[in-house]
Amino acid sequence: MEHIIKDEMEIVATEEDTFYELVAEQKRKLYSIAYSYLRNEADSLEVLQEATCRAWIKRKSLKDSERFVPWLTRILINCCNDELKRRKRNAVTEATRSDIGIMEMKSDRRLDMEQALDGVKPKYRQVLVLKYYKDMTLAEIAEVLDKPEGTVKTWLNKGLKQLRDRMKRKGDLFYG
């Protein structure tokens, strides 16, 4: 009996080590995606930790180990969306939040782009972020979002149109 328990513990330890290694290989990419959604270091790290926990708990539901990265990325995006919904429910705005730490200097153009991106429909915004901020191909985005590639192309085009319209309106307001 003791031998069986020891063998089971070794299997779990090996599985845990493998899982940790796979997550560690992706941590920069995952953090970057989380930050592009949340734009706050502490929240991004917390969501990354939450996504890792959810993935560990649901690891048995992953049927194809080759799809680990898109599966984990999709869990992370869902966690980011949950956090954004929580923020909205609590009606906490960036203006009233106080971020502890070093404030990042941002150019006006980048701030304008981020504000315009915030105004794009969420499903279009996530495609834009994954394509242009994370340099993912349309096929990779389709896999991560579990949508057909044609749908991702449509969302990309609609997102770009919304982004252009918002930037144009911003320019019209600024330049008269």
C-alpha positions in Angstrom: 0.0 0.0 0.0 2.8 2.4 0.9 4.5 1.6 -2.4 1.4 2.5 -4.4 1.0 5.9 -2.6 4.7 6.7 -3.2 4.3 5.9 -6.9 1.2 8.1 -7.1 3.1 10.9 -5.4 6.0 10.6 -7.9 3.5 10.7 -10.8 1.9 13.9 -9.5 5.3 15.5 -8.9 6.4 14.7 -12.4 3.2 16.0 -13.8 3.5 19.1 -11.7 7.1 19.7 -12.9 6.1 19.3 -16.5 3.2 21.7 -16.1 5.4 24.2 -14.4 8.0 24.0 -17.1 5.4 24.5 -19.9 3.9 27.5 -18.1 7.4 29.0 -17.4 8.3 28.8 -21.1 5.2 31.0 -21.8 5.2 33.4 -18.9 6.6 36.4 -20.7 4.1 36.0 -23.6 1.2 35.4 -21.1 2.2 38.4 -18.9 2.4 40.6 -22.0 -1.1 39.5 -23.1 -2.5 40.1 -19.7 -0.9 43.5 -19.5 -2.3 44.5 -22.9 -5.8 43.8 -21.5 -5.4 45.2 -18.0 -2.7 47.8 -18.4 -1.7 47.3 -14.7 1.3 45.2 -13.6 -0.2 44.0 -10.3 -3.5 43.0 -11.9 -1.7 41.3 -14.8 0.4 39.2 -12.5 -2.6 38.3 -10.4 -4.6 37.3 -13.5 -1.6 35.2 -14.7 -1.5 33.4 -11.4 -5.3 32.8 -11.6 -5.0 31.5 -15.1 -2.2 29.1 -14.1 -4.3 27.8 -11.2 -7.3 27.3 -13.4 -5.2 25.5 -16.0 -3.8 23.2 -13.3 -7.2 22.4 -12.0 -8.6 21.8 -15.5 -5.5 20.1 -16.9 -7.3 16.8 -17.4 -9.7 18.5 -19.8 -6.9 19.2 -22.3 -7.2 16.4 -24.8 -4.3 17.2 -27.1 -1.0 18.2 -25.3 0.1 19.9 -28.6 -2.6 22.5 -28.0 -1.3 23.4 -24.5 -0.2 27.0 -25.4 -3.5 28.0 -27.2 -5.5 26.4 -24.4 -3.5 28.2 -21.7 -3.8 31.5 -23.6 -7.5 31.1 -23.9 -7.8 30.5 -20.1 -5.7 33.7 -19.6 -7.9 35.7 -21.9 -11.0 34.5 -20.1 -9.4 35.5 -16.7 -8.6 38.9 -18.2 -12.2 39.3 -19.4 -13.4 38.3 -15.9 -11.2 40.9 -14.3 -12.4 43.6 -16.8 -16.1 42.6 -15.9 -15.3 42.8 -12.2 -13.8 46.3 -12.7 -16.8 47.4 -14.6 -19.2 46.0 -11.9 -17.2 47.8 -9.2 -17.2 51.0 -11.4 -13.5 51.5 -10.7 -11.9 53.8 -13.3 -8.2 54.4 -14.1 -8.6 58.0 -13.0 -9.6 57.0 -9.4 -7.2 54.1 -9.1 -3.8 54.7 -7.5 -1.1 52.5 -8.9 1.8 51.9 -6.5 5.3 51.7 -8.1 7.0 53.4 -10.9 4.7 55.2 -13.4 5.5 54.4 -17.0 6.0 57.3 -19.2 3.9 57.1 -22.3 3.8 59.2 -25.4 0.6 61.0 -26.4 0.3 58.9 -29.5 0.4 55.7 -27.5 -2.1 57.0 -25.0 -4.4 58.1 -27.9 -4.0 54.6 -29.4 -4.8 52.9 -26.0 -7.8 55.1 -25.5 -9.1 54.4 -29.0 -8.5 50.7 -28.5 -10.5 50.8 -25.3 -13.4 52.0 -27.4 -13.3 49.1 -29.8 -15.7 46.2 -29.2 -14.0 43.6 -26.9 -14.1 40.7 -29.4 -12.5 42.9 -32.0 -10.0 44.4 -29.5 -8.7 41.0 -28.5 -8.0 40.2 -32.1 -6.2 43.5 -32.6 -4.1 43.0 -29.4 -3.1 39.5 -30.3 -2.3 40.4 -33.9 -0.4 43.7 -33.5 0.8 43.7 -29.9 1.7 40.0 -29.7 2.6 39.3 -33.4 0.3 36.2 -33.6 -0.8 35.0 -37.0 -4.5 34.8 -37.9 -4.3 31.0 -37.6 -2.8 31.2 -34.1 -5.4 33.7 -33.0 -8.2 31.5 -34.4 -6.8 28.6 -32.4 -6.5 30.6 -29.2 -10.0 32.0 -29.5 -11.4 28.7 -30.8 -13.0 30.5 -33.8 -12.8 29.9 -37.5 -10.0 31.8 -39.2 -12.6 33.6 -41.4 -14.3 34.9 -38.3 -11.0 36.2 -37.0 -10.3 38.0 -40.3 -13.7 39.6 -40.1 -13.2 40.7 -36.5 -9.7 42.1 -37.4 -11.2 44.2 -40.3 -14.1 45.4 -38.2 -11.8 46.2 -35.3 -9.4 48.1 -37.6 -12.3 50.1 -39.0 -13.5 51.0 -35.5 -10.0 51.9 -34.5 -9.5 54.2 -37.5 -12.9 55.8 -36.9 -12.1 56.5 -33.3 -8.6 57.9 -34.1 -10.1 60.0 -36.9 -12.7 61.5 -34.5 -9.9 62.2 -32.0 -7.9 63.9 -34.7 -11.0 65.9 -35.8 -11.5 67.1 -32.3 -7.9 68.0 -31.8 -7.2 69.6 -35.1 -10.6 71.1 -35.7 
